[in-house]
Amino acid sequence: MRPPRSCKSHGCHQCARSPSNLDTPAEKPHYHGHRERLRERFYSAGADALSDYELLEMALYAAIPRRDTKPLAKLLLKKFGSFAEAVHAPEARLREVEGIKDARQCRVHSSSQ
């Protein structure tokens, strides 16, 4: 069952039930298509066009197929300082980061080889 949509004017569910508001399609959230846009930028402009956290996001995609990887990528960057340091970090140090599990560790390490 879908949750009720909110109205566009002030976000209440009561107004969303009116026929005029149900006719308008809901706007897609800004993050829809983010992975595709990031891959496209990577393939068209190369790794230099991406920031370190975006490269880490991409490295984590396979290990985290259905969740936002940006928060974890930013945690890794905060802890290790750069993409290179994160992908070359020892497993013990990677495990210190909340959200890192074995599969994710392997994926981050494999991106450095």
Protein Blocks (a to p, Z undefined) as FASTA:
>chain_A
ZZddddfklopaklmmpmklmmpccdddfkgoklmmmmmmmmmnojmlpcfklmmmmmmm
mmmmmbcfklmmmmmmmmnopaklmmmpcfklmmmpghiafklmmmmmmmmZZ
